[in-house]
Amino acid sequence: MILTTTPTIEGRTIVEYKGVVFGEVIVGVNFLKDIAASIRDIVGGRSNTYEQEMVKARTTAMEELSMRAQALGADAVVGIDIDYEVLGQSGGMLMVTASGTAVKLGY
């Protein structure tokens, strides 16, 4: 499965559009990770804890997007866009949405 943010794939022809596909993930950041991130916020620097959660959420969203495209018989997903949103009263939830167009490719 080819996954790309571009609208085309160099050297390949899109022969059929299968439709828009999505991968959505909502993850909660637990209390201990929140404390570690708060300390990092005070002393400065990168928060590896939150970065790891973002990477995991993004990877899962992309895997879900790929599986949904494959279920439609697609060879690729073009025009992928990834959005991040913070949810919940205290902002303790992270939503990652990946969307794109599932396509069948020719040669």
The first five atom37 places (N, CA, C, CB, O) and aatype in JSON, in Angstrom:
{
  "aatype": [12, 9, 10, 16, 16, 16, 14, 16, 9, 6, 7, 1, 16, 9, 19, 6, 18, 11, 7, 19, 19, 13, 7, 6, 19, 9, 19, 7, 19, 2, 13, 10, 11, 3, 9, 0, 0, 15, 9, 1, 3, 9, 19, 7, 7, 1, 15, 2, 16, 18, 6, 5, 6, 12, 19, 11, 0, 1, 16, 16, 0, 12, 6, 6, 10, 15, 12, 1, 0, 5, 0, 10, 7, 0, 3, 0, 19, 19, 7, 9, 3, 9, 3, 18, 6, 19, 10, 7, 5, 15, 7, 7, 12, 10, 12, 19, 16, 0, 15, 7, 16, 0, 19, 11, 10, 7, 18],
  "atom_mask": [
    [1, 1, 1, 1, 1],
    [1, 1, 1, 1, 1],
    [1, 1, 1, 1, 1],
    [1, 1, 1, 1, 1],
    [1, 1, 1, 1, 1],
    [1, 1, 1, 1, 1],
    [1, 1, 1, 1, 1],
    [1, 1, 1, 1, 1],
    [1, 1, 1, 1, 1],
    [1, 1, 1, 1, 1],
    [1, 1, 1, 0, 1],
    [1, 1, 1, 1, 1],
    [1, 1, 1, 1, 1],
    [1, 1, 1, 1, 1],
    [1, 1, 1, 1, 1],
    [1, 1, 1, 1, 1],
    [1, 1, 1, 1, 1],
    [1, 1, 1, 1, 1],
    [1, 1, 1, 0, 1],
    [1, 1, 1, 1, 1],
    [1, 1, 1, 1, 1],
    [1, 1, 1, 1, 1],
    [1, 1, 1, 0, 1],
    [1, 1, 1, 1, 1],
    [1, 1, 1, 1, 1],
    [1, 1, 1, 1, 1],
    [1, 1, 1, 1, 1],
    [1, 1, 1, 0, 1],
    [1, 1, 1, 1, 1],
    [1, 1, 1, 1, 1],
    [1, 1, 1, 1, 1],
    [1, 1, 1, 1, 1],
    [1, 1, 1, 1, 1],
    [1, 1, 1, 1, 1],
    [1, 1, 1, 1, 1],
    [1, 1, 1, 1, 1],
    [1, 1, 1, 1, 1],
    [1, 1, 1, 1, 1],
    [1, 1, 1, 1, 1],
    [1, 1, 1, 1, 1],
    [1, 1, 1, 1, 1],
    [1, 1, 1, 1, 1],
    [1, 1, 1, 1, 1],
    [1, 1, 1, 0, 1],
    [1, 1, 1, 0, 1],
    [1, 1, 1, 1, 1],
    [1, 1, 1, 1, 1],
    [1, 1, 1, 1, 1],
    [1, 1, 1, 1, 1],
    [1, 1, 1, 1, 1],
    [1, 1, 1, 1, 1],
    [1, 1, 1, 1, 1],
    [1, 1, 1, 1, 1],
    [1, 1, 1, 1, 1],
    [1, 1, 1, 1, 1],
    [1, 1, 1, 1, 1],
    [1, 1, 1, 1, 1],
    [1, 1, 1, 1, 1],
    [1, 1, 1, 1, 1],
    [1, 1, 1, 1, 1],
    [1, 1, 1, 1, 1],
    [1, 1, 1, 1, 1],
    [1, 1, 1, 1, 1],
    [1, 1, 1, 1, 1],
    [1, 1, 1, 1, 1],
    [1, 1, 1, 1, 1],
    [1, 1, 1, 1, 1],
    [1, 1, 1, 1, 1],
    [1, 1, 1, 1, 1],
    [1, 1, 1, 1, 1],
    [1, 1, 1, 1, 1],
    [1, 1, 1, 1, 1],
    [1, 1, 1, 0, 1],
    [1, 1, 1, 1, 1],
    [1, 1, 1, 1, 1],
    [1, 1, 1, 1, 1],
    [1, 1, 1, 1, 1],
    [1, 1, 1, 1, 1],
    [1, 1, 1, 0, 1],
    [1, 1, 1, 1, 1],
    [1, 1, 1, 1, 1],
    [1, 1, 1, 1, 1],
    [1, 1, 1, 1, 1],
    [1, 1, 1, 1, 1],
    [1, 1, 1, 1, 1],
    [1, 1, 1, 1, 1],
    [1, 1, 1, 1, 1],
    [1, 1, 1, 0, 1],
    [1, 1, 1, 1, 1],
    [1, 1, 1, 1, 1],
    [1, 1, 1, 0, 1],
    [1, 1, 1, 0, 1],
    [1, 1, 1, 1, 1],
    [1, 1, 1, 1, 1],
    [1, 1, 1, 1, 1],
    [1, 1, 1, 1, 1],
    [1, 1, 1, 1, 1],
    [1, 1, 1, 1, 1],
    [1, 1, 1, 1, 1],
    [1, 1, 1, 0, 1],
    [1, 1, 1, 1, 1],
    [1, 1, 1, 1, 1],
    [1, 1, 1, 1, 1],
    [1, 1, 1, 1, 1],
    [1, 1, 1, 1, 1],
    [1, 1, 1, 0, 1],
    [1, 1, 1, 1, 1]
  ],
  "atom_positions": [
    [[0.85, -1.18, 0.0], [0.0, 0.0, 0.0], [0.89, 1.23, 0.0], [-0.97, 0.0, 1.22], [1.73, 1.41, 0.89]],
    [[0.72, 2.08, -0.99], [1.45, 3.34, -1.07], [0.63, 4.42, -0.36], [1.75, 3.75, -2.56], [-0.55, 4.61, -0.66]],
    [[1.26, 5.1, 0.57], [0.61, 6.18, 1.31], [1.39, 7.46, 1.07], [0.51, 5.87, 2.84], [2.6, 7.5, 1.3]],
    [[0.7, 8.51, 0.6], [1.4, 9.75, 0.28], [0.53, 10.98, 0.51], [1.88, 9.71, -1.17], [-0.7, 10.93, 0.42]],
    [[1.19, 12.07, 0.8], [0.48, 13.34, 0.97], [0.27, 14.04, -0.37], [1.24, 14.26, 1.93], [-0.49, 15.0, -0.46]],
    [[0.94, 13.57, -1.4], [0.83, 14.19, -2.72], [-0.45, 13.71, -3.42], [2.08, 13.87, -3.58], [-0.97, 12.64, -3.08]],
    [[-0.96, 14.48, -4.4], [-2.18, 14.09, -5.08], [-1.98, 13.02, -6.17], [-2.82, 15.3, -5.7], [-2.94, 12.44, -6.65]],
    [[-0.73, 12.76, -6.54], [-0.4, 11.77, -7.55], [0.79, 10.95, -7.09], [-0.12, 12.44, -8.92], [1.44, 11.28, -6.09]],
    [[1.07, 9.88, -7.83], [2.24, 9.05, -7.55], [3.07, 9.02, -8.83], [1.84, 7.59, -7.08], [2.61, 8.55, -9.87]],
    [[4.29, 9.54, -8.74], [5.14, 9.66, -9.92], [5.33, 8.3, -10.6], [6.51, 10.25, -9.53], [5.64, 7.3, -9.96]],
    [[5.12, 8.29, -11.92], [5.29, 7.09, -12.71], [4.11, 6.13, -12.69], [0.0, 0.0, 0.0], [4.15, 5.08, -13.34]],
    [[3.06, 6.48, -11.96], [1.88, 5.62, -11.89], [0.65, 6.43, -12.27], [1.71, 5.01, -10.47], [0.61, 7.65, -12.08]],
    [[-0.34, 5.76, -12.81], [-1.58, 6.4, -13.21], [-2.71, 5.94, -12.29], [-1.92, 6.08, -14.69], [-2.85, 4.75, -12.01]],
    [[-3.49, 6.88, -11.83], [-4.67, 6.54, -11.04], [-5.76, 6.14, -12.03], [-5.13, 7.74, -10.11], [-6.15, 6.93, -12.88]],
    [[-6.25, 4.9, -11.91], [-7.26, 4.41, -12.84], [-8.66, 4.35, -12.22], [-6.88, 3.04, -13.34], [-9.66, 4.26, -12.94]],
    [[-8.71, 4.41, -10.89], [-10.02, 4.36, -10.24], [-9.92, 5.0, -8.85], [-10.53, 2.9, -10.13], [-8.98, 4.75, -8.09]],
    [[-10.9, 5.82, -8.54], [-11.0, 6.41, -7.21], [-11.98, 5.57, -6.4], [-11.47, 7.92, -7.27], [-13.13, 5.38, -6.8]],
    [[-11.52, 5.06, -5.27], [-12.34, 4.18, -4.43], [-13.1, 4.95, -3.37], [-11.46, 3.14, -3.78], [-14.08, 4.44, -2.82]],
    [[-12.68, 6.17, -3.06], [-13.38, 6.97, -2.07], [-12.44, 7.49, -0.99], [0.0, 0.0, 0.0], [-11.27, 7.11, -0.92]],
    [[-12.99, 8.35, -0.17], [-12.22, 8.94, 0.93], [-12.19, 7.92, 2.08], [-12.85, 10.3, 1.4], [-13.21, 7.32, 2.43]],
    [[-11.01, 7.75, 2.66], [-10.85, 6.85, 3.8], [-10.27, 7.62, 4.98], [-9.94, 5.65, 3.43], [-9.57, 8.62, 4.82]],
    [[-10.58, 7.13, 6.17], [-10.14, 7.78, 7.4], [-9.53, 6.77, 8.35], [-11.3, 8.49, 8.08], [-9.84, 5.58, 8.31]],
    [[-8.66, 7.25, 9.19], [-8.17, 6.51, 10.35], [-8.23, 7.46, 11.52], [0.0, 0.0, 0.0], [-7.62, 8.53, 11.49]],
    [[-8.96, 7.08, 12.55], [-9.12, 7.97, 13.71], [-8.66, 7.25, 14.97], [-10.6, 8.44, 13.85], [-8.92, 6.06, 15.16]],
    [[-7.98, 7.99, 15.81], [-7.51, 7.45, 17.08], [-7.71, 8.52, 18.16], [-6.0, 7.0, 17.0], [-7.37, 9.69, 17.95]],
    [[-8.25, 8.11, 19.29], [-8.33, 9.0, 20.45], [-7.62, 8.29, 21.59], [-9.84, 9.35, 20.83], [-7.98, 7.18, 21.98]],
    [[-6.61, 8.95, 22.12], [-5.85, 8.36, 23.23], [-5.86, 9.3, 24.42], [-4.4, 8.05, 22.79], [-5.85, 10.52, 24.27]],
    [[-5.86, 8.71, 25.58], [-5.78, 9.48, 26.81], [-4.36, 9.43, 27.33], [0.0, 0.0, 0.0], [-3.69, 8.41, 27.25]],
    [[-3.91, 10.53, 27.87], [-2.6, 10.58, 28.48], [-2.81, 10.37, 29.97], [-1.85, 11.93, 28.18], [-3.54, 11.12, 30.61]],
    [[-2.17, 9.33, 30.51], [-2.45, 9.0, 31.91], [-1.82, 9.99, 32.88], [-1.97, 7.61, 32.21], [-1.0, 10.82, 32.51]],
    [[-2.23, 9.87, 34.12], [-1.85, 10.8, 35.18], [-0.33, 10.91, 35.35], [-2.47, 10.36, 36.5], [0.2, 12.01, 35.46]],
    [[0.38, 9.78, 35.36], [1.84, 9.81, 35.56], [2.56, 10.51, 34.4], [2.39, 8.39, 35.72], [3.51, 11.26, 34.62]],
    [[2.1, 10.26, 33.2], [2.7, 10.93, 32.04], [2.43, 12.42, 32.09], [2.15, 10.33, 30.72], [3.28, 13.23, 31.71]],
    [[1.25, 12.78, 32.57], [0.89, 14.19, 32.72], [1.82, 14.89, 33.7], [-0.57, 14.33, 33.18], [2.24, 16.02, 33.46]],
    [[2.13, 14.25, 34.81], [3.05, 14.82, 35.79], [4.43, 15.01, 35.19], [3.13, 13.92, 37.04], [5.05, 16.07, 35.37]],
    [[4.93, 14.0, 34.48], [6.25, 14.09, 33.86], [6.29, 15.24, 32.85], [6.62, 12.77, 33.16], [7.28, 15.97, 32.77]],
    [[5.22, 15.4, 32.08], [5.16, 16.47, 31.09], [5.1, 17.83, 31.79], [3.95, 16.29, 30.16], [5.68, 18.8, 31.3]],
    [[4.4, 17.91, 32.91], [4.31, 19.18, 33.65], [5.68, 19.61, 34.16], [3.34, 19.04, 34.84], [6.03, 20.79, 34.11]],
    [[6.45, 18.65, 34.64], [7.82, 18.95, 35.11], [8.66, 19.45, 33.94], [8.48, 17.7, 35.75], [9.4, 20.43, 34.08]],
    [[8.54, 18.79, 32.8], [9.3, 19.19, 31.61], [8.89, 20.59, 31.17], [9.09, 18.18, 30.45], [9.72, 21.36, 30.68]],
    [[7.61, 20.92, 31.35], [7.1, 22.24, 30.99], [7.77, 23.32, 31.86], [5.57, 22.29, 31.15], [8.05, 24.42, 31.38]],
    [[8.0, 23.01, 33.12], [8.62, 23.97, 34.04], [10.11, 24.15, 33.74], [8.44, 23.51, 35.49], [10.6, 25.28, 33.68]],
    [[10.83, 23.04, 33.55], [12.29, 23.11, 33.37], [12.7, 23.31, 31.91], [12.93, 21.84, 33.91], [13.86, 23.62, 31.63]],
    [[11.78, 23.13, 31.0], [12.08, 23.33, 29.58], [12.51, 22.04, 28.9], [0.0, 0.0, 0.0], [12.78, 21.03, 29.56]],
    [[12.58, 22.08, 27.59], [12.99, 20.92, 26.81], [11.8, 20.19, 26.21], [0.0, 0.0, 0.0], [10.65, 20.59, 26.35]],
    [[12.14, 19.11, 25.54], [11.13, 18.31, 24.85], [10.49, 17.31, 25.81], [11.74, 17.58, 23.65], [11.13, 16.82, 26.73]],
    [[9.23, 17.04, 25.57], [8.52, 16.04, 26.37], [8.48, 14.73, 25.59], [7.08, 16.53, 26.72], [7.61, 14.52, 24.75]],
    [[9.43, 13.86, 25.89], [9.47, 12.56, 25.21], [8.21, 11.75, 25.46], [10.68, 11.77, 25.67], [7.78, 10.97, 24.6]],
    [[7.61, 11.92, 26.62], [6.39, 11.19, 26.96], [5.27, 11.52, 25.98], [5.96, 11.51, 28.39], [4.66, 10.62, 25.42]],
    [[5.0, 12.81, 25.78], [3.94, 13.21, 24.86], [4.33, 12.92, 23.41], [3.63, 14.7, 25.03], [3.47, 12.55, 22.6]],
    [[5.59, 13.08, 23.08], [6.03, 12.78, 21.71], [5.79, 11.31, 21.37], [7.52, 13.13, 21.53], [5.35, 10.99, 20.27]],
    [[6.09, 10.43, 22.31], [5.86, 9.0, 22.08], [4.38, 8.7, 21.89], [6.42, 8.17, 23.26], [4.01, 7.89, 21.03]],
    [[3.54, 9.35, 22.67], [2.09, 9.16, 22.53], [1.61, 9.65, 21.16], [1.33, 9.89, 23.66], [0.77, 9.02, 20.53]],
    [[2.15, 10.78, 20.71], [1.75, 11.32, 19.4], [2.19, 10.39, 18.28], [2.36, 12.72, 19.18], [1.42, 10.14, 17.35]],
    [[3.41, 9.88, 18.36], [3.91, 8.96, 17.34], [3.05, 7.71, 17.29], [5.38, 8.6, 17.61], [2.68, 7.24, 16.22]],
    [[2.73, 7.17, 18.46], [1.91, 5.96, 18.53], [0.52, 6.22, 17.95], [1.8, 5.46, 19.98], [0.01, 5.4, 17.18]],
    [[-0.09, 7.33, 18.3], [-1.42, 7.66, 17.8], [-1.4, 7.87, 16.29], [-1.97, 8.91, 18.49], [-2.29, 7.38, 15.58]],
    [[-0.4, 8.6, 15.79], [-0.31, 8.84, 14.35], [-0.09, 7.53, 13.58], [0.84, 9.83, 14.04], [-0.71, 7.31, 12.54]],
    [[0.79, 6.67, 14.09], [1.05, 5.39, 13.45], [-0.21, 4.54, 13.39], [2.16, 4.64, 14.18], [-0.5, 3.92, 12.37]],
    [[-0.94, 4.5, 14.48], [-2.18, 3.72, 14.53], [-3.22, 4.28, 13.56], [-2.75, 3.71, 15.96], [-3.91, 3.51, 12.88]],
    [[-3.35, 5.6, 13.49], [-4.3, 6.22, 12.55], [-3.93, 5.89, 11.1], [-4.32, 7.76, 12.75], [-4.81, 5.61, 10.29]],
    [[-2.64, 5.91, 10.79], [-2.21, 5.58, 9.42], [-2.45, 4.1, 9.1], [-0.72, 5.93, 9.24], [-2.83, 3.76, 7.98]],
    [[-2.23, 3.24, 10.08], [-2.49, 1.81, 9.86], [-3.97, 1.56, 9.62], [-2.0, 0.99, 11.08], [-4.35, 0.77, 8.76]],
    [[-4.81, 2.25, 10.38], [-6.26, 2.11, 10.21], [-6.69, 2.62, 8.83], [-7.01, 2.88, 11.32], [-7.5, 1.99, 8.16]],
    [[-6.15, 3.76, 8.41], [-6.43, 4.32, 7.1], [-6.05, 3.32, 6.0], [-5.67, 5.66, 6.9], [-6.81, 3.1, 5.06]],
    [[-4.87, 2.72, 6.14], [-4.39, 1.75, 5.16], [-5.29, 0.52, 5.09], [-2.96, 1.33, 5.5], [-5.6, 0.03, 4.01]],
    [[-5.71, 0.02, 6.25], [-6.6, -1.15, 6.28], [-7.94, -0.85, 5.62], [-6.82, -1.62, 7.72], [-8.48, -1.7, 4.9]],
    [[-8.47, 0.33, 5.85], [-9.76, 0.69, 5.24], [-9.63, 0.83, 3.72], [-10.29, 2.0, 5.85], [-10.54, 0.46, 2.98]],
    [[-8.5, 1.38, 3.26], [-8.26, 1.49, 1.82], [-8.11, 0.1, 1.2], [-7.0, 2.33, 1.54], [-8.65, -0.16, 0.12]],
    [[-7.39, -0.77, 1.88], [-7.2, -2.14, 1.38], [-8.54, -2.87, 1.28], [-6.23, -2.91, 2.3], [-8.76, -3.63, 0.34]],
    [[-9.42, -2.65, 2.24], [-10.74, -3.28, 2.23], [-11.56, -2.84, 1.01], [-11.49, -2.94, 3.51], [-12.45, -3.57, 0.56]],
    [[-11.26, -1.64, 0.48], [-11.95, -1.14, -0.72], [-11.28, -1.62, -2.0], [-11.99, 0.39, -0.7], [-11.78, -1.35, -3.09]],
    [[-10.16, -2.34, -1.89], [-9.45, -2.82, -3.07], [-8.47, -1.8, -3.63], [0.0, 0.0, 0.0], [-8.09, -1.89, -4.8]],
    [[-8.06, -0.84, -2.82], [-7.14, 0.21, -3.27], [-5.69, -0.27, -3.22], [-7.31, 1.48, -2.41], [-5.33, -1.16, -2.44]],
    [[-4.87, 0.35, -4.07], [-3.42, 0.11, -4.09], [-2.67, 1.21, -3.34], [-2.91, 0.02, -5.52], [-1.53, 1.02, -2.93]],
    [[-3.33, 2.36, -3.17], [-2.66, 3.52, -2.59], [-3.68, 4.46, -1.98], [-1.82, 4.25, -3.65], [-4.87, 4.38, -2.26]],
    [[-3.17, 5.36, -1.14], [-3.98, 6.46, -0.62], [-3.2, 7.73, -0.91], [-4.29, 6.3, 0.94], [-2.05, 7.88, -0.48]],
    [[-3.83, 8.65, -1.64], [-3.18, 9.91, -2.01], [-3.82, 11.07, -1.26], [-3.26, 10.14, -3.54], [-4.93, 10.97, -0.75]],
    [[-3.09, 12.18, -1.21], [-3.62, 13.39, -0.59], [-3.86, 13.25, 0.9], [0.0, 0.0, 0.0], [-4.79, 13.85, 1.44]],
    [[-3.03, 12.48, 1.57], [-3.24, 12.25, 3.0], [-3.02, 13.52, 3.8], [-2.3, 11.14, 3.51], [-2.06, 14.27, 3.58]],
    [[-3.93, 13.75, 4.73], [-3.85, 14.88, 5.65], [-3.98, 14.31, 7.06], [-4.98, 15.97, 5.36], [-4.82, 13.45, 7.32]],
    [[-3.14, 14.79, 7.97], [-3.19, 14.34, 9.35], [-3.52, 15.53, 10.23], [-1.84, 13.69, 9.79], [-2.87, 16.57, 10.17]],
    [[-4.55, 15.38, 11.05], [-4.99, 16.45, 11.96], [-4.88, 15.97, 13.39], [-6.45, 16.88, 11.64], [-5.11, 14.8, 13.7]],
    [[-4.52, 16.9, 14.27], [-4.4, 16.64, 15.7], [-5.37, 17.55, 16.44], [-2.93, 16.84, 16.2], [-5.53, 18.72, 16.07]],
    [[-6.0, 17.02, 17.47], [-6.94, 17.81, 18.27], [-6.82, 17.36, 19.72], [-8.4, 17.65, 17.75], [-6.67, 16.18, 20.0]],
    [[-6.9, 18.31, 20.63], [-6.91, 18.01, 22.06], [-8.35, 18.04, 22.52], [-6.03, 19.04, 22.87], [-9.09, 18.98, 22.22]],
    [[-8.76, 17.01, 23.25], [-10.14, 16.87, 23.7], [-10.21, 16.74, 25.22], [-10.81, 15.67, 23.03], [-9.19, 16.53, 25.88]],
    [[-11.39, 16.85, 25.75], [-11.62, 16.65, 27.17], [-11.54, 17.96, 27.94], [0.0, 0.0, 0.0], [-10.93, 18.93, 27.48]],
    [[-12.16, 17.98, 29.1], [-12.19, 19.19, 29.92], [-10.8, 19.67, 30.3], [-13.0, 18.95, 31.17], [-10.53, 20.87, 30.3]],
    [[-9.92, 18.74, 30.62], [-8.57, 19.13, 31.03], [-7.57, 19.0, 29.89], [-8.12, 18.28, 32.22], [-6.37, 19.15, 30.1]],
    [[-8.04, 18.71, 28.68], [-7.14, 18.54, 27.55], [-6.32, 17.27, 27.64], [0.0, 0.0, 0.0], [-5.22, 17.2, 27.09]],
    [[-6.84, 16.27, 28.34], [-6.09, 15.04, 28.56], [-6.26, 13.98, 27.5], [0.0, 0.0, 0.0], [-5.76, 12.87, 27.66]],
    [[-6.96, 14.3, 26.43], [-7.17, 13.33, 25.34], [-6.61, 13.92, 24.05], [-8.68, 12.98, 25.18], [-6.76, 15.11, 23.77]],
    [[-5.98, 13.07, 23.26], [-5.43, 13.49, 21.97], [-6.15, 12.71, 20.88], [-3.88, 13.25, 21.9], [-6.21, 11.48, 20.91]],
    [[-6.69, 13.44, 19.9], [-7.32, 12.79, 18.75], [-6.45, 13.04, 17.52], [-8.77, 13.33, 18.52], [-6.06, 14.17, 17.23]],
    [[-6.16, 11.96, 16.81], [-5.42, 12.05, 15.55], [-6.31, 11.47, 14.46], [-4.04, 11.29, 15.64], [-6.8, 10.35, 14.57]],
    [[-6.5, 12.24, 13.41], [-7.29, 11.8, 12.27], [-6.44, 11.87, 11.01], [-8.58, 12.65, 12.11], [-5.87, 12.91, 10.7]],
    [[-6.36, 10.75, 10.29], [-5.68, 10.7, 9.0], [-6.75, 10.47, 7.95], [-4.56, 9.58, 8.96], [-7.58, 9.58, 8.1]],
    [[-6.73, 11.26, 6.88], [-7.7, 11.09, 5.8], [-7.0, 11.22, 4.46], [-8.85, 12.11, 5.92], [-5.98, 11.9, 4.34]],
    [[-7.56, 10.56, 3.46], [-7.01, 10.62, 2.12], [-7.94, 9.93, 1.15], [0.0, 0.0, 0.0], [-9.01, 9.46, 1.54]],
    [[-7.54, 9.88, -0.11], [-8.36, 9.26, -1.14], [-7.76, 7.92, -1.53], [-8.47, 10.19, -2.36], [-6.61, 7.85, -1.97]],
    [[-8.53, 6.86, -1.37], [-8.1, 5.52, -1.75], [-8.23, 5.39, -3.28], [-8.96, 4.42, -1.02], [-9.25, 5.74, -3.86]],
    [[-7.18, 4.88, -3.9], [-7.17, 4.79, -5.37], [-6.62, 3.43, -5.83], [-6.33, 5.92, -5.97], [-5.88, 2.76, -5.12]],
    [[-7.01, 3.06, -7.04], [-6.46, 1.89, -7.72], [-5.49, 2.43, -8.76], [-7.6, 1.0, -8.39], [-5.81, 3.37, -9.49]],
    [[-4.31, 1.83, -8.83], [-3.27, 2.32, -9.74], [-3.1, 1.42, -10.96], [-1.95, 2.42, -9.0], [-3.31, 0.21, -10.9]],
    [[-2.72, 2.06, -12.08], [-2.34, 1.35, -13.27], [-0.84, 1.5, -13.46], [0.0, 0.0, 0.0], [-0.17, 2.13, -12.63]],
    [[-0.31, 0.95, -14.51], [1.14, 1.05, -14.74], [1.47, 1.88, -15.91], [1.74, -0.28, -14.92], [2.65, 2.06, -16.23]]
  ]
}
